[in-house]
């Protein structure tokens, strides 16, 4: 990434999560119902998981509430 930041800077997962108790790190990619992974996002997930880093996909949905 440092060598080709302009080309590789996009597609990094949306969230970087750190647990201070266990010293574990995880990335999360958030997608809506109609959204799909891009090729660059797939590449990042492959690179991160290949390095032993946990990556999860998070499906976001819209909730509708009734206002009175």
KOLTIDO-730217 format. One record per residue: residue in one letter; x, y, z of N, C-alpha, C in turn. Coordinates in steps of 0.001 Angstrom, whole numbers, plus 524288, in hexadecimal, padded with zeros to 5 digits. Example, Ala and Ser with C-alpha at 12.3 -4.5 7.8 and 13.67 -1.06 7.14 Angstrom:
<nodes>
a833867E9C681E788300C7EE6C81E78833907F31C81E78 s832327F73681BA8835667FBDC81BE4832648001E81EBE 
</nodes>
This chain:
<nodes>
x8033B7FB50800008000080000800008035C804E080000 x807B1804CF802E080B09809698032C80D8180AA57FDE5 x80E76806A87FACB810F58077C7F5BC80D2C809747F1A1 x8083F807CB7F1D680463809427EDDF7FF7480B557F078 x8001F80F2F7F3EE7FBB6811067F70E7F733813037F3AF x7F863815E07EFA57F43B8180F7EC5A7F0D5813C57EA03 x7F34F80F887E8547F06E80B367E5F27EDF5807A37EA01 x7F06A807207EE8E7EEB3803517F2707EC0E805BC7F736 x7EBF680AEA7F7907E9BE80D767FC267E3E980C8E7FCBB x7E12180C257F8667DB8F80B0A7F89A7DAA0805497F9AB x7D616804127FB937D4B17FEA57FC607D6127FC70801AE x7D8DA7FF7E804DF7DA1C7FDB580A207D4F47FD3080D1E x7D43E7F911810417CF507F86C8131B7CDD67FD4C81641 x7C8C47FDEE817157C6A2802A1819817C83F8036581F33 x7C8747FF2B8221C7C97D7FF93827B77CE647FC9E8294B x7D1697FF0582CB87D5F47FC9582F2B7D4917FBF8834E6 x7D42D7F731836BB7D2777F62A83C117D6F37F3E883F40 x7D7AA7F601843F87DBF87F46A8475D7D9BE7F31184CB7 x7DB2A7EE8584EBC7D9947ECF1853FF7DE557ED6B8578B x7DE7C7F16185AED7E3177F22D85E3C7E3FD7EDC58622C x7DFD87EB16863C27E0727E6DD867947E3747E2398654A x7E20E7E0B78607F7E4807DC2385E127E8C67DD9985A33 x7E94F7E2AD859267ED297E4A18555B7EC257E27684FD8 x7E7307E19584EA77E5BC7DF8D849867E3A47E3EE84616 x7E4817E358841037E2BB7E72283D337DF2F7E45E83943 x7DB777E754837357D7E57E5368334F7D62C7E9A882FBF x7D5417E86D82ADE7D3147EC278272A7CD887EA80825E5 x7CA377EE49824A97C4DD7ED218231B7C36C7F07881E63 x7C13E7EDED81A7A7BF487F098815D47B95E7F0CB81641 x7B7267F580816077B1877F639816A77AF037F6D88114B x7AAF17F3C9810667A8217F3F680B6B7A24D7F46280C60 x79FAD7F76180915799FC7F7B580952797B17F3318062A x7928C7F2C38063078FF27EE78803717915D7EE3A7FDAE x791D47F2B37FB22792B37F2DE7F57B798637F3C17F3FE x79BE17F39D7F7BD7A15E7F4C67F6CC7A47B7EFB37F63C x7A88B7EFCB7F2FA7ABDD7EB3E7F2227B18F7ECB87F2DE x7B4CA7E8CE7F3F67BA6A7E9B67F46A7BCBF7EB077EF26 x7C02E7EEE57EF0D7C3087F0217EA427C7B97EC7A7E9DF x7CA2D7EC5F7E5647CEDD7E9237E4B17D3317EAD97E86D x7D3B27F0017E9437D7B67F1FF7ECCE7D6887F05C7F26B x7D19E7F0687F3F37D02A7EEA97F9327D1537E8D57F9DF x7D0217E5C77F5E17D1517E0297F6157D7307DF497F6A7 x7DA467E2627F3E37DFF27E1FB7F4437E1C87E31F7F9D3 x7DFC47E7497FC237E1447E8A3801817DFCE7E4508054E x7DB287E226804C17D97E7DDEB808397DD227D9408079E x7DE9C7D812802DB7E2397D3BE801D37E78F7D4C58045A x7E9957D971803BC7EEB37DAD0805EF7EE8C7DAA380BE8 x7EA837DCEB80E3B7EA237DD12813ED7E9747D79B81645 x7E5F17D489814127E52A7CF3F816237E9F87CBDE8153D x7ECB17CCC6810EB7F1877C9F080FE57F5C37CB30813DB x7F5747CFCE816397F92D7D15C81A467F7527CFB381FB4 x7F2FC7CCC881FE27F1027CAE1824D77ED957CEBA827CB x7EBC47D2C98251B7E8737D6BC8278E7E2BA7D57182671 x7DF9D7D5AB82A747DA107D470829FB7D7397D8D48271B x7D4057D75D823477D0CC7DB17820597CB487D8E882022 x7C77A7DC2C821697C2047DA8C8212C7BEEB7DE4B81DC6 x7BADA7DC3B81B4D7B7347DF74818607B2877E08081BEB x7B0D77E55781BFF7AC6F7E6F581F3E7A8137E8DC81BAE x7A3977E65F81BFC79F1E7E7EB818CA79BF57EC0181BBD x79BB07F0A98198F798BE7F4E981BFE793587F53181985 x78F807F5FB81CBF78A317F67781ACE7879F7FB4F81D19 x783C17FD3E81A5D780EF801DE81C3977C338002381F61 x77B7D802B0823BC776E7801B3826F87733E8064F8266B x76E628051E8262076A8B8094A825BD767678097782ACA x766EE80E1082CFE763EB80EAD831C475F4B81241830AF x75B3D8115C833787568E8147C832C275692818ED836C1 x7564A81DA5834D575633822478383775085823A083952 x74F42824A483E39749E78261283F867496082BD184061 
</nodes>
